Amino acid sequence: MYGRKITAALLAALVICTAACGENNVPKGTETAETKKTAATTARTKLTALTGIIELADDDEPAETTEDSTPEETEETEETEETTETAAETEETVTEHETTAPAETTAAETKPVSSEISAESETQTKAAETTVQTTAETTAETTAAPAPDSYDPSFFANDYFIGDSIYTGLSGYGFFPESQVFAKVGLNPQSARTADIKGQTAVTKAQGLQPKRIFIMLGSNGLAYMGNDYMANNMKLLVGDLKAVCPDSAIYVVSIPPVTKAHNDAGQETMEMVNAYNSLLKAMAAEAGAGYLDLCSQLINENGYFSGTYAEADGLHFLGAAYRRMLSFFQTSTA
């Protein structure tokens, strides 16, 4: 602003100087009325020009308000305002768009997630139901049938056992009291009908007990020197005697147990003898109206001999595990 005023002042000084110089160029004594008139006119013209220059300098000062702005500046200002308004509108549109879009996206994303959660929840519920059902079925099966080598002693509370040295282990190992067992070393189907233990035979003791079930296992002792047919016939007679005094008792003929391979190879009792005798017992039991329990098949190994899991060192008598296996088999077969 001050630069322009200085420029105007310099121009004014130049004009005055020029006018003065012009007046000085007129020779003295030659001045006429016309010349003086022309000089006055020229001076007024220069003065007017000087005044215009000064006013022009004042008009060139920067406008402090919009009203003093030049047309070009006003036009630029209007364009700037329009641009600003457009930018503001664009920003509002973008902002509104951005605000709305995430909401829609969130809604769209939430729906599948909710579906996945529901599906997972339903799957977990079905899995839980399946587990409960499987557990219930397993429990029912366990209740109905004991696992191998497991039995319920109370199941045999009213039962009676007749046998040889193998059966002596039932009372000797504490499975049952002596009152429920009639067993003697060396007993066979023939001697069992007449042998006396503490003043009682197998039949008279059974008569006094009137047991629910009678389990008879005899024949291992006579296998080597008695004929199979002879032993089978004596077993049939014993069953008849018991049925006569215990008409309400269920009588079961039990197969004799297997022998180990070592015992078999010794030749005194072999698996061939065992299998042949057991076949006769099965047929005899059916004729006598008794049940038949194939215990031999429960104690053999994959090679068809008495399993080392159940056999004593002599290859003929029972370990404790064999008694548990036998009683479990009896329970599941006669329940």
FENWO-V243142 format. One record per residue. N is the residue number from 1. RES is the residue in one small letter. PSI is psi in radians with two decimals (NA if undefined). Layout:
# FENWO-V243142
<<N | RES | PSI> <N | RES | PSI>>
This chain:
# FENWO-V243142
<<1 | m | -0.84> <2 | y | -0.55> <3 | g | -0.71> <4 | r | -0.68> <5 | k | -0.69> <6 | i | -0.75> <7 | t | -0.75> <8 | a | -0.70> <9 | a | -0.72> <10 | l | -0.73> <11 | l | -0.71> <12 | a | -0.73> <13 | a | -0.67> <14 | l | -0.71> <15 | v | -0.79> <16 | i | -0.73> <17 | c | -0.72> <18 | t | -0.74> <19 | a | -0.73> <20 | a | -0.73> <21 | c | -0.68> <22 | g | -0.72> <23 | e | -0.61> <24 | n | -0.39> <25 | n | -0.19> <26 | v | 2.12> <27 | p | 2.41> <28 | k | 2.52> <29 | g | -0.24> <30 | t | -0.06> <31 | e | 2.33> <32 | t | 3.02> <33 | a | -0.63> <34 | e | -0.72> <35 | t | -0.74> <36 | k | -0.65> <37 | k | -0.76> <38 | t | -0.69> <39 | a | -0.68> <40 | a | -0.73> <41 | t | -0.74> <42 | t | -0.70> <43 | a | -0.71> <44 | r | -0.72> <45 | t | -0.78> <46 | k | -0.64> <47 | l | -0.73> <48 | t | -0.76> <49 | a | -0.70> <50 | l | -0.74> <51 | t | -0.71> <52 | g | -0.66> <53 | i | -0.75> <54 | i | -0.73> <55 | e | -0.68> <56 | l | -0.71> <57 | a | -0.70> <58 | d | -0.67> <59 | d | -0.41> <60 | d | -0.05> <61 | e | 2.53> <62 | p | 2.39> <63 | a | 2.34> <64 | e | -0.35> <65 | t | 2.95> <66 | t | -0.55> <67 | e | -0.52> <68 | d | -0.04> <69 | s | 2.64> <70 | t | 2.84> <71 | p | -0.69> <72 | e | -0.74> <73 | e | -0.65> <74 | t | -0.75> <75 | e | -0.75> <76 | e | -0.67> <77 | t | -0.75> <78 | e | -0.74> <79 | e | -0.67> <80 | t | -0.75> <81 | e | -0.75> <82 | e | -0.74> <83 | t | -0.72> <84 | t | -0.76> <85 | e | -0.75> <86 | t | -0.75> <87 | a | -0.70> <88 | a | -0.77> <89 | e | -0.75> <90 | t | -0.74> <91 | e | -0.72> <92 | e | -0.71> <93 | t | -0.80> <94 | v | -0.75> <95 | t | -0.77> <96 | e | -0.69> <97 | h | -0.77> <98 | e | -0.63> <99 | t | -0.66> <100 | t | -0.72> <101 | a | -0.84> <102 | p | -0.59> <103 | a | -0.78> <104 | e | -0.71> <105 | t | -0.73> <106 | t | -0.74> <107 | a | -0.74> <108 | a | -0.67> <109 | e | -0.58> <110 | t | -0.64> <111 | k | -0.88> <112 | p | -0.67> <113 | v | -0.75> <114 | s | -0.70> <115 | s | -0.71> <116 | e | -0.71> <117 | i | -0.75> <118 | s | -0.74> <119 | a | -0.75> <120 | e | -0.72> <121 | s | -0.73> <122 | e | -0.70> <123 | t | -0.75> <124 | q | -0.67> <125 | t | -0.77> <126 | k | -0.70> <127 | a | -0.72> <128 | a | -0.72> <129 | e | -0.71> <130 | t | -0.72> <131 | t | -0.78> <132 | v | -0.76> <133 | q | -0.77> <134 | t | -0.73> <135 | t | -0.74> <136 | a | -0.73> <137 | e | -0.72> <138 | t | -0.74> <139 | t | -0.74> <140 | a | -0.74> <141 | e | -0.70> <142 | t | -0.69> <143 | t | -0.68> <144 | a | -0.66> <145 | a | 2.13> <146 | p | 2.71> <147 | a | 2.80> <148 | p | 2.45> <149 | d | 0.30> <150 | s | 2.49> <151 | y | 2.90> <152 | d | 1.96> <153 | p | -0.56> <154 | s | -0.40> <155 | f | -0.55> <156 | f | 0.27> <157 | a | -0.53> <158 | n | 0.45> <159 | d | 2.94> <160 | y | 2.41> <161 | f | 2.24> <162 | i | 2.18> <163 | g | -2.99> <164 | d | -2.59> <165 | s | -0.48> <166 | i | -0.74> <167 | y | -0.32> <168 | t | -0.42> <169 | g | -0.35> <170 | l | -0.72> <171 | s | -0.59> <172 | g | -0.62> <173 | y | 0.05> <174 | g | 0.31> <175 | f | -0.74> <176 | f | 2.79> <177 | p | 2.78> <178 | e | -0.43> <179 | s | -0.37> <180 | q | 0.02> <181 | v | 2.33> <182 | f | 1.72> <183 | a | 2.56> <184 | k | 2.45> <185 | v | 2.32> <186 | g | 0.03> <187 | l | 2.47> <188 | n | 3.08> <189 | p | -0.57> <190 | q | -0.90> <191 | s | -0.40> <192 | a | -0.42> <193 | r | -0.41> <194 | t | -0.26> <195 | a | 2.58> <196 | d | 2.25> <197 | i | 1.94> <198 | k | 0.74> <199 | g | 0.17> <200 | q | 2.54> <201 | t | 3.04> <202 | a | -0.63> <203 | v | -0.79> <204 | t | -0.59> <205 | k | -0.74> <206 | a | -0.68> <207 | q | -0.66> <208 | g | -0.54> <209 | l | -0.66> <210 | q | 1.07> <211 | p | 2.82> <212 | k | -0.74> <213 | r | 2.54> <214 | i | 2.17> <215 | f | 2.05> <216 | i | 2.19> <217 | m | 1.80> <218 | l | 2.57> <219 | g | -0.39> <220 | s | -0.63> <221 | n | -0.50> <222 | g | 0.01> <223 | l | -0.65> <224 | a | -0.39> <225 | y | -0.17> <226 | m | 2.54> <227 | g | 2.56> <228 | n | -0.70> <229 | d | -0.70> <230 | y | -0.81> <231 | m | -0.69> <232 | a | -0.68> <233 | n | -0.67> <234 | n | -0.58> <235 | m | -0.64> <236 | k | -0.67> <237 | l | -0.71> <238 | l | -0.71> <239 | v | -0.72> <240 | g | -0.73> <241 | d | -0.73> <242 | l | -0.68> <243 | k | -0.55> <244 | a | -0.62> <245 | v | -0.26> <246 | c | 1.21> <247 | p | -0.41> <248 | d | -0.02> <249 | s | 2.49> <250 | a | 2.15> <251 | i | 2.29> <252 | y | 2.19> <253 | v | 2.18> <254 | v | 2.36> <255 | s | 2.62> <256 | i | 2.70> <257 | p | 2.90> <258 | p | 3.10> <259 | v | 2.75> <260 | t | 2.93> <261 | k | -0.66> <262 | a | -0.75> <263 | h | -0.69> <264 | n | -0.77> <265 | d | -0.39> <266 | a | -0.47> <267 | g | -0.11> <268 | q | -0.92> <269 | e | 2.25> <270 | t | 2.88> <271 | m | -0.45> <272 | e | -0.74> <273 | m | -0.77> <274 | v | -0.85> <275 | n | -0.65> <276 | a | -0.78> <277 | y | -0.74> <278 | n | -0.58> <279 | s | -0.68> <280 | l | -0.69> <281 | l | -0.72> <282 | k | -0.78> <283 | a | -0.73> <284 | m | -0.74> <285 | a | -0.70> <286 | a | -0.69> <287 | e | -0.63> <288 | a | -0.06> <289 | g | 0.50> <290 | a | 2.84> <291 | g | 2.77> <292 | y | 2.28> <293 | l | 2.02> <294 | d | 1.32> <295 | l | -0.54> <296 | c | -0.73> <297 | s | -0.33> <298 | q | -0.23> <299 | l | -0.08> <300 | i | 2.76> <301 | n | -2.97> <302 | e | -0.28> <303 | n | 0.02> <304 | g | 0.23> <305 | y | 2.92> <306 | f | 2.17> <307 | s | 2.45> <308 | g | -0.29> <309 | t | -0.50> <310 | y | -0.33> <311 | a | 2.46> <312 | e | 3.02> <313 | a | -0.47> <314 | d | -0.11> <315 | g | 0.21> <316 | l | -0.70> <317 | h | 3.01> <318 | f | 2.46> <319 | l | 2.96> <320 | g | -0.63> <321 | a | -0.57> <322 | a | -0.65> <323 | y | -0.74> <324 | r | -0.67> <325 | r | -0.71> <326 | m | -0.83> <327 | l | -0.62> <328 | s | -0.75> <329 | f | -0.75> <330 | f | -0.78> <331 | q | -0.84> <332 | t | -0.46> <333 | s | -0.36> <334 | t | 0.00> <335 | a | NA>>
